[in-house]
Amino acid sequence: MNFSIIRYILFMLVEFMAALLAVPTLVCLIYGEWKDAIIFASIALICLASGFFFGYLKKPENRTFYAREGFVTTALAWIILSLIGAVPFTVTGTIPNYLDAVFETVSGFTTTGATILTEIDGLTEFHRGVQFWRCFTHWVGGMGILVFMLAILPMAGGYSMHLMKAESPGPSVGKYAPRVKDTAKILYSIYIAITLTEMVCLKITGLSVYESMTLTFSTVGTGGFGLLGTSILEYSYATQVVITIFMALCGVNFSVYYFLLTRKFKEAWHIDEMRWYFIIMFASSILIALNVVQNGVIASFGEAFHHSMFTVASIMTTTGFATLDFNVWPQFSRTLIFLLTCIGACAGSTGGGFKFSRIIILIRNAKNEVIKTLHPKSVQKVYMDDHVVEDTTVKGTNAYLAIYTITFLTSFLLVAFFESFNVIDFEVFDFETNITAVAATLNNVGPGLNMVGPTGGFHDFSWASKVVLIFDMLAGRLELMPVLILFYRKTWHK
């Protein structure tokens, strides 16, 4: 283990954090929030000094960097930056409890959107800079903190791809350009273009510049932090339609946009994951709309489809916005929403969840196993995007399913145990609350059902459960392995 290169990269990230904190500092100055501006600026200066003295001035002589260092660096980077990012919430007094502040920050960077706040409207009114920072964490975490750094900072050596692989969602990650730095630039160029486009569209619907920026950060990052306690309910239908469209677009593998920009239309169309992503999205929206109309929850099919499409896009892309409280929808609709929570978005997108690509690989591999049972001598291959999927990828997907299942069940058991001693106002944390809380955090969705539904939150969970859910958010965003490797004893051997 090359500890010196890990230390160097981590302190470079701490120094980079100073630049990120400068953005909300500027927002505080614009709105005359001088106290909050001083707090953000002070934390930024501390980060800048720490990164300079412990990183820049102490460059490592040995730059050997393998996959192990990449996974450890990625996991520690997200943990350290989340711990730093939580400080402004506590010092400004908006979230006095530091553990709650860490929960909110991890939820922001991992684009989960689960919140412990009960007075979101007051935060928007009196602490605009803090609210901006809260939504801005979604945008930074959406494409990835390390990918962002790779795009703009000179990172010499052959270790960049290990960082990108450890942070990028999905079963595999590829390069669009010969150099990883150029690949990162391409990804962020697409990301920024989508961001600016949505900002303009939201401004056209009548929102202020501040509202357009913050809601865009939460949408493009597929995070879900809103400016109001009612999420997107109070905004116009036009605003809701714009957000629906961009949520759906940001759940697509970004390689599709790269192929479209480079006029490789055939390659873009032949991405199986994208086709099934939209088929499931529209089919689920129609089924839910029919179900809520049939049960008299919403009168007209048109209005029902509008809200069901928004909800399905929000859940599938793991954004977590809501226009209605789907907690009161019929059982079939709630069950379908829970299943979509676990599936998630496409690989290589800003969305979380298990990913469509893995689902496709597992189903096609299962089909091959059935065929081989009938015809033992036959040779079966898993195909995806008109290409053979390598056996290592298939095995990795099977292993990921096993680890995902074990992590999910263990987290659920721990939360159920901890909350069995926790009774809030004579209301217990029931099965539905606990299991959907774990699903919502591990899949980086945000809202679950019952007490953690769109009108609820995670503020009443015990501190022990919050630690488990923080772990789930980090593990889900980093695809499990980087976080779990930290607990493997042999990882730390030299």
C-alpha positions as CSV (number, residue, x, y, z in Angstrom):
1,M,0.0,0.0,0.0
2,N,1.5,3.3,-1.1
3,F,0.3,5.6,1.8
4,S,2.2,8.6,0.6
5,I,0.4,8.9,-2.8
6,I,-3.0,8.4,-1.0
7,R,-2.2,11.2,1.5
8,Y,-1.1,13.4,-1.4
9,I,-4.3,12.9,-3.4
10,L,-6.5,13.3,-0.4
11,F,-4.9,16.6,0.6
12,M,-5.2,17.8,-3.0
13,L,-8.9,17.1,-2.7
14,V,-9.0,19.1,0.6
15,E,-7.4,22.0,-1.2
16,F,-9.9,21.5,-4.0
17,M,-12.7,21.7,-1.4
18,A,-11.7,25.3,-0.7
19,A,-12.7,26.2,-4.3
20,L,-16.0,24.5,-3.9
21,L,-16.7,26.3,-0.6
22,A,-15.9,29.6,-2.3
23,V,-19.1,29.3,-4.4
24,P,-21.6,29.4,-1.4
25,T,-19.4,32.1,0.1
26,L,-20.1,34.3,-3.0
27,V,-23.9,33.5,-2.7
28,C,-23.9,34.6,0.9
29,L,-22.2,37.9,-0.1
30,I,-24.8,38.5,-2.8
31,Y,-27.7,38.1,-0.4
32,G,-26.0,40.0,2.5
33,E,-25.6,37.0,4.8
34,W,-22.3,38.3,6.2
35,K,-22.0,35.9,9.1
36,D,-22.5,32.8,6.9
37,A,-20.1,34.2,4.4
38,I,-17.4,34.5,7.0
39,I,-18.0,31.0,8.1
40,F,-17.8,29.5,4.6
41,A,-14.7,31.6,3.8
42,S,-12.9,30.6,7.0
43,I,-13.5,26.9,6.4
44,A,-12.3,27.4,2.8
45,L,-9.1,29.0,4.0
46,I,-8.4,26.2,6.5
47,C,-8.9,23.7,3.7
48,L,-6.6,25.7,1.4
49,A,-3.9,25.9,4.0
50,S,-4.1,22.2,4.9
51,G,-4.0,21.1,1.3
52,F,-1.0,23.3,0.6
53,F,1.1,22.4,3.6
54,F,0.3,18.6,3.7
55,G,-0.2,18.0,0.0
56,Y,1.4,20.4,-2.3
57,L,4.6,20.9,-0.2
58,K,5.0,17.1,0.5
59,K,4.8,15.5,-2.9
60,P,5.4,11.7,-2.8
61,E,8.6,10.3,-4.3
62,N,6.9,6.9,-5.0
63,R,3.9,7.4,-7.4
64,T,3.1,3.7,-7.8
65,F,-0.7,3.5,-7.8
66,Y,-2.7,0.3,-8.3
67,A,-6.4,-0.6,-8.0
68,R,-6.1,-1.1,-4.2
69,E,-4.9,2.5,-3.7
70,G,-7.6,3.7,-6.1
71,F,-10.4,2.1,-4.1
72,V,-9.1,3.2,-0.8
73,T,-8.4,6.8,-2.0
74,T,-11.9,7.1,-3.5
75,A,-13.7,5.8,-0.3
76,L,-11.6,8.0,2.0
77,A,-12.1,11.0,-0.3
78,W,-15.9,10.8,-0.1
79,I,-15.8,10.3,3.7
80,I,-13.3,13.2,4.4
81,L,-15.1,15.7,2.1
82,S,-18.4,14.8,3.6
83,L,-17.0,15.4,7.1
84,I,-15.7,18.8,6.0
85,G,-18.8,19.7,4.0
86,A,-20.9,19.1,7.2
87,V,-19.1,21.8,9.2
88,P,-20.9,24.8,7.6
89,F,-24.3,23.4,8.6
90,T,-23.2,23.0,12.2
91,V,-21.3,26.2,12.6
92,T,-24.1,28.3,11.0
93,G,-26.6,26.7,13.4
94,T,-28.8,25.4,10.6
95,I,-28.1,21.8,11.7
96,P,-26.7,22.0,15.2
97,N,-26.1,18.2,15.6
98,Y,-22.9,17.3,13.8
99,L,-24.0,13.7,13.1
100,D,-27.2,15.1,11.5
101,A,-25.1,17.5,9.5
102,V,-22.9,14.6,8.3
103,F,-26.0,12.7,7.3
104,E,-27.3,15.7,5.3
105,T,-23.9,16.2,3.6
106,V,-23.4,12.6,2.7
107,S,-26.9,12.6,1.4
108,G,-26.0,15.6,-0.7
109,F,-22.7,14.4,-2.1
110,T,-24.0,10.9,-2.8
111,T,-27.1,12.5,-4.5
112,T,-29.4,10.6,-2.2
113,G,-31.7,13.4,-1.1
114,A,-32.7,11.8,2.2
115,T,-33.0,14.7,4.8
116,I,-33.2,15.2,8.5
117,L,-34.5,18.8,8.1
118,T,-38.0,19.6,9.2
119,E,-38.0,23.3,8.3
120,I,-36.6,23.5,4.8
121,D,-38.6,26.6,3.9
122,G,-36.9,28.6,6.8
123,L,-33.5,27.5,5.5
124,T,-34.3,28.9,2.1
125,E,-35.6,32.2,3.5
126,F,-32.9,33.0,6.1
127,H,-29.8,31.0,4.9
128,R,-29.7,31.1,1.1
129,G,-26.0,30.4,1.0
130,V,-26.4,27.3,3.2
131,Q,-29.3,26.1,1.1
132,F,-27.3,26.8,-2.1
133,W,-24.4,24.7,-0.6
134,R,-26.9,21.9,0.2
135,C,-28.1,21.7,-3.4
136,F,-24.6,22.3,-4.8
137,T,-23.3,19.1,-3.2
138,H,-25.7,17.2,-5.4
139,W,-24.2,18.7,-8.5
140,V,-20.6,18.0,-7.4
141,G,-21.4,14.5,-6.3
142,G,-23.5,13.7,-9.4
143,M,-20.7,13.2,-11.9
144,G,-18.2,12.5,-9.1
145,I,-15.8,14.5,-7.0
146,L,-12.7,12.8,-8.3
147,V,-13.9,12.9,-11.9
148,F,-14.4,16.7,-11.4
149,M,-10.8,17.0,-10.1
150,L,-9.4,14.9,-12.9
151,A,-11.0,17.2,-15.4
152,I,-9.5,20.4,-14.2
153,L,-6.3,19.5,-12.2
154,P,-3.0,18.1,-13.6
155,M,-2.7,14.6,-12.3
156,A,0.5,13.1,-13.5
157,G,1.2,9.4,-13.5
158,G,-0.8,6.3,-14.5
159,Y,-3.2,6.2,-11.6
160,S,-6.1,8.3,-12.9
161,M,-8.0,5.4,-14.4
162,H,-8.1,3.6,-11.1
163,L,-9.7,6.6,-9.5
164,M,-12.3,6.9,-12.2
165,K,-13.2,3.2,-12.1
166,A,-13.6,3.3,-8.4
167,E,-16.0,6.2,-8.5
168,S,-17.9,5.6,-11.7
169,P,-21.3,3.8,-11.4
170,G,-21.9,0.6,-13.3
171,P,-20.3,-2.7,-14.1
172,S,-17.5,-1.2,-16.3
173,V,-16.1,2.2,-17.3
174,G,-14.4,3.1,-20.5
175,K,-12.4,5.9,-22.0
176,Y,-13.8,8.2,-24.7
177,A,-10.3,9.7,-25.3
178,P,-6.7,8.3,-25.0
179,R,-6.1,10.2,-21.8
180,V,-8.3,9.9,-18.7
181,K,-8.1,13.6,-18.2
182,D,-9.6,14.2,-21.6
183,T,-12.3,11.6,-20.9
184,A,-13.1,13.5,-17.6
185,K,-13.3,16.7,-19.6
186,I,-15.7,15.2,-22.1
187,L,-18.0,13.9,-19.3
188,Y,-18.1,17.2,-17.5
189,S,-18.6,19.2,-20.7
190,I,-21.7,17.1,-21.4
191,Y,-22.7,17.5,-17.7
192,I,-22.3,21.3,-17.8
193,A,-24.2,21.6,-21.1
194,I,-27.2,19.7,-19.6
195,T,-27.0,21.8,-16.5
196,L,-27.0,25.2,-18.4
197,T,-29.8,24.0,-20.6
198,E,-32.1,23.1,-17.7
199,M,-31.3,26.4,-15.9
200,V,-32.5,28.3,-19.0
201,C,-35.6,26.1,-19.3
202,L,-36.6,26.6,-15.6
203,K,-36.0,30.3,-15.9
204,I,-38.4,30.4,-18.9
205,T,-41.1,28.7,-16.7
206,G,-41.0,31.7,-14.4
207,L,-38.5,30.7,-11.7
208,S,-35.9,33.1,-10.3
209,V,-32.2,32.6,-11.1
210,Y,-31.6,31.3,-7.6
211,E,-34.4,28.8,-7.9
212,S,-33.4,27.7,-11.4
213,M,-29.8,27.1,-10.3
214,T,-30.5,25.2,-7.1
215,L,-33.3,23.0,-8.6
216,T,-31.1,22.3,-11.6
217,F,-28.3,21.1,-9.3
218,S,-30.6,18.7,-7.6
219,T,-32.2,17.5,-10.8
220,V,-29.0,17.1,-13.0
221,G,-27.2,15.5,-10.0
222,T,-30.3,13.3,-9.5
223,G,-30.3,14.2,-5.8
224,G,-33.6,15.7,-4.9
225,F,-32.9,18.4,-2.3
226,G,-35.6,21.0,-2.8
227,L,-36.2,24.6,-1.6
228,L,-39.6,23.8,-0.1
229,G,-40.9,21.3,2.4
230,T,-43.5,20.2,-0.2
231,S,-40.7,19.4,-2.7
232,I,-42.0,20.3,-6.3
233,L,-45.7,20.3,-5.4
234,E,-46.1,24.1,-5.4
235,Y,-44.4,24.8,-8.7
236,S,-46.2,25.1,-12.0
237,Y,-47.0,22.2,-14.3
238,A,-44.5,23.6,-16.8
239,T,-41.7,23.5,-14.2
240,Q,-42.7,20.0,-13.2
241,V,-42.6,18.9,-16.9
242,V,-39.1,20.4,-17.4
243,I,-37.8,18.6,-14.2
244,T,-39.4,15.4,-15.4
245,I,-37.6,15.5,-18.7
246,F,-34.2,16.4,-17.3
247,M,-34.5,13.7,-14.5
248,A,-35.1,11.1,-17.2
249,L,-32.2,12.4,-19.4
250,C,-29.8,12.4,-16.5
251,G,-30.6,8.7,-15.8
252,V,-29.3,7.8,-19.2
253,N,-25.7,6.5,-19.7
254,F,-23.6,9.5,-20.6
255,S,-21.9,7.5,-23.4
256,V,-25.2,7.9,-25.3
257,Y,-24.7,11.7,-25.4
258,Y,-21.1,11.2,-26.4
259,F,-22.1,9.0,-29.4
260,L,-24.8,11.5,-30.4
261,L,-22.3,14.4,-30.3
262,T,-19.8,12.5,-32.4
263,R,-22.6,11.4,-34.9
264,K,-22.3,7.8,-34.0
265,F,-26.1,7.3,-34.0
266,K,-25.9,3.5,-34.6
267,E,-23.9,3.0,-31.4
268,A,-26.2,5.2,-29.4
269,W,-29.3,3.3,-30.6
270,H,-27.8,-0.1,-30.0
271,I,-27.4,0.5,-26.2
272,D,-29.8,-2.1,-24.8
273,E,-29.8,-0.5,-21.3
274,M,-31.2,2.8,-22.7
275,R,-34.1,1.2,-24.6
276,W,-35.2,-0.9,-21.6
277,Y,-34.8,2.1,-19.3
278,F,-37.4,4.1,-21.2
279,I,-39.7,1.1,-21.9
280,I,-39.9,0.4,-18.1
281,M,-40.3,4.1,-17.3
282,F,-43.3,4.6,-19.6
283,A,-44.9,1.2,-18.9
284,S,-44.6,1.8,-15.1
285,S,-46.0,5.3,-15.4
286,I,-49.1,4.0,-17.4
287,L,-49.7,1.2,-14.9
288,I,-49.5,3.5,-11.9
289,A,-51.7,6.1,-13.6
290,L,-54.4,3.5,-14.3
291,N,-54.1,2.2,-10.8
292,V,-54.6,5.6,-9.0
293,V,-57.5,6.5,-11.4
294,Q,-59.2,3.2,-10.8
295,N,-58.9,3.7,-7.0
296,G,-60.2,7.2,-7.2
297,V,-57.0,8.9,-5.9
298,I,-56.9,11.1,-9.0
299,A,-59.9,11.8,-11.2
300,S,-58.5,12.2,-14.7
301,F,-56.0,9.9,-16.5
302,G,-54.1,12.9,-17.9
303,E,-53.3,14.4,-14.5
304,A,-52.6,10.9,-13.1
305,F,-50.1,10.2,-15.9
306,H,-48.4,13.6,-15.3
307,H,-47.8,12.8,-11.6
308,S,-47.0,9.1,-12.1
309,M,-44.5,10.0,-14.9
310,F,-42.8,12.5,-12.6
311,T,-42.8,10.0,-9.7
312,V,-41.4,7.1,-11.8
313,A,-38.7,9.3,-13.4
314,S,-37.8,10.6,-9.9
315,I,-37.6,7.2,-8.3
316,M,-35.9,5.4,-11.3
317,T,-33.2,8.1,-11.6
318,T,-33.0,8.1,-7.8
319,T,-33.6,11.8,-7.7
320,G,-36.3,11.8,-5.0
321,F,-38.4,14.8,-6.0
322,A,-42.2,14.5,-5.5
323,T,-45.3,16.4,-6.8
324,L,-47.7,14.4,-4.6
325,D,-47.5,12.1,-1.6
326,F,-47.3,8.7,-3.2
327,N,-47.5,7.3,0.3
328,V,-51.3,7.5,0.0
329,W,-51.4,5.7,-3.4
330,P,-52.8,2.2,-3.8
331,Q,-50.8,-0.8,-2.7
332,F,-49.9,-1.9,-6.2
333,S,-48.5,1.6,-7.1
334,R,-46.5,1.7,-3.8
335,T,-45.1,-1.8,-4.5
336,L,-44.1,-0.9,-8.0
337,I,-42.4,2.2,-6.7
338,F,-40.4,0.1,-4.2
339,L,-39.3,-2.2,-7.0
340,L,-38.2,0.7,-9.1
341,T,-36.3,2.1,-6.1
342,C,-34.1,-1.0,-6.2
343,I,-33.5,-1.1,-10.0
344,G,-32.3,2.5,-10.3
345,A,-31.0,4.2,-13.5
346,C,-28.5,3.3,-16.2
347,A,-24.8,2.7,-15.6
348,G,-22.6,5.7,-16.4
349,S,-25.3,8.1,-15.4
350,T,-25.7,10.4,-12.4
351,G,-28.4,8.0,-11.0
352,G,-28.0,5.3,-8.3
353,G,-29.5,1.9,-7.7
354,F,-28.6,-1.5,-8.9
355,K,-28.4,-0.3,-12.5
356,F,-30.3,-1.6,-15.6
357,S,-27.1,-3.0,-17.2
358,R,-26.7,-5.4,-14.3
359,I,-30.3,-6.4,-14.4
360,I,-30.0,-7.2,-18.2
361,I,-26.8,-9.2,-17.7
362,L,-28.3,-11.2,-14.8
363,I,-31.5,-12.0,-16.8
364,R,-29.7,-13.0,-19.9
365,N,-27.2,-15.1,-18.0
366,A,-30.0,-16.9,-16.1
367,K,-31.6,-17.6,-19.5
368,N,-28.4,-19.2,-20.7
369,E,-28.2,-21.3,-17.6
370,V,-31.7,-22.7,-18.3
371,I,-30.7,-23.5,-21.9
372,K,-27.5,-25.2,-20.7
373,T,-29.5,-27.3,-18.3
374,L,-31.4,-28.7,-21.3
375,H,-28.4,-28.8,-23.6
376,P,-25.3,-29.3,-21.4
377,K,-22.9,-29.2,-24.4
378,S,-24.1,-26.0,-25.8
379,V,-21.9,-22.8,-25.5
380,Q,-23.9,-19.8,-24.4
381,K,-22.7,-16.2,-24.3
382,V,-24.3,-13.2,-22.8
383,Y,-24.8,-10.4,-25.3
384,M,-25.3,-6.8,-24.7
385,D,-25.2,-3.8,-27.1
386,D,-24.5,-6.4,-29.9
387,H,-21.3,-7.4,-28.2
388,V,-20.3,-10.4,-26.1
389,V,-20.1,-9.6,-22.4
390,E,-16.8,-10.9,-20.9
391,D,-17.1,-13.7,-18.4
392,T,-15.3,-11.5,-15.8
393,T,-18.0,-8.9,-16.1
394,V,-20.7,-11.6,-15.8
395,K,-19.0,-13.0,-12.7
396,G,-18.5,-9.5,-11.3
397,T,-22.2,-8.8,-11.7
398,N,-23.2,-12.1,-9.9
399,A,-20.8,-11.2,-7.1
400,Y,-22.2,-7.6,-6.9
401,L,-25.7,-9.1,-6.5
402,A,-24.6,-11.3,-3.6
403,I,-22.7,-8.4,-1.9
404,Y,-25.6,-6.0,-2.5
405,T,-28.1,-8.5,-1.0
406,I,-26.0,-9.2,2.0
407,T,-25.4,-5.4,2.6
408,F,-29.1,-4.7,2.2
409,L,-30.3,-7.4,4.6
410,T,-27.6,-6.7,7.2
411,S,-28.4,-3.0,7.1
412,F,-32.2,-3.7,7.4
413,L,-31.6,-6.0,10.4
414,L,-29.4,-3.4,12.2
415,V,-31.9,-0.6,11.6
416,A,-34.8,-2.8,12.7
417,F,-32.9,-3.7,15.9
418,F,-31.9,-0.2,16.7
419,E,-35.3,1.2,16.1
420,S,-37.0,-1.4,18.2
421,F,-35.9,0.7,21.2
422,N,-36.9,3.9,19.6
423,V,-40.6,5.1,19.9
424,I,-41.4,8.7,18.7
425,D,-44.7,10.1,20.0
426,F,-46.0,6.6,20.5
427,E,-45.3,5.8,16.8
428,V,-43.0,2.9,16.2
429,F,-40.7,2.4,13.2
430,D,-42.6,-0.4,11.4
431,F,-41.4,-2.9,8.8
432,E,-42.3,-0.7,5.8
433,T,-40.5,2.3,7.2
434,N,-37.3,0.4,8.1
435,I,-37.0,-1.6,4.9
436,T,-37.7,1.3,2.6
437,A,-35.4,3.6,4.5
438,V,-32.5,1.1,3.8
439,A,-33.6,0.8,0.2
440,A,-33.8,4.5,-0.2
441,T,-30.3,5.1,1.1
442,L,-28.5,2.1,-0.3
443,N,-29.9,3.0,-3.8
444,N,-29.4,6.7,-3.2
445,V,-33.1,7.5,-3.9
446,G,-34.0,9.6,-0.8
447,P,-37.7,9.1,0.1
448,G,-39.1,5.7,1.1
449,L,-42.6,4.8,2.3
450,N,-44.6,5.5,5.5
451,M,-42.5,7.6,8.0
452,V,-39.8,8.2,5.4
453,G,-42.2,9.0,2.6
454,P,-42.2,12.3,0.6
455,T,-43.8,14.2,3.5
456,G,-41.6,12.5,6.1
457,G,-37.9,12.3,6.8
458,F,-35.1,10.6,8.6
459,H,-34.8,13.0,11.6
460,D,-36.4,10.7,14.1
461,F,-34.1,7.8,13.5
462,S,-31.6,6.9,16.3
463,W,-28.0,8.0,16.0
464,A,-27.0,4.3,15.5
465,S,-29.4,3.9,12.6
466,K,-28.2,7.1,11.1
467,V,-24.7,5.8,11.1
468,V,-25.9,2.6,9.3
469,L,-27.8,4.7,6.7
470,I,-24.8,7.0,6.2
471,F,-22.7,3.9,5.4
472,D,-25.4,2.7,3.0
473,M,-25.5,6.0,1.1
474,L,-21.7,6.0,0.7
475,A,-21.6,2.3,-0.2
476,G,-24.5,2.7,-2.7
477,R,-22.9,5.7,-4.5
478,L,-19.5,4.1,-4.7
479,E,-20.9,0.7,-5.9
480,L,-20.1,-1.1,-2.5
481,M,-16.5,-2.3,-3.2
482,P,-14.5,0.9,-2.3
483,V,-16.3,1.3,1.0
484,L,-16.2,-2.4,1.9
485,I,-12.5,-2.7,1.1
486,L,-11.8,-0.3,3.9
487,F,-12.9,-3.0,6.3
488,Y,-10.8,-5.8,4.8
489,R,-7.7,-6.3,6.9
490,K,-5.3,-7.2,4.1
491,T,-6.1,-4.0,2.3
492,W,-3.8,-2.1,4.7
493,H,-0.8,-4.4,4.3
494,K,2.3,-2.7,2.6
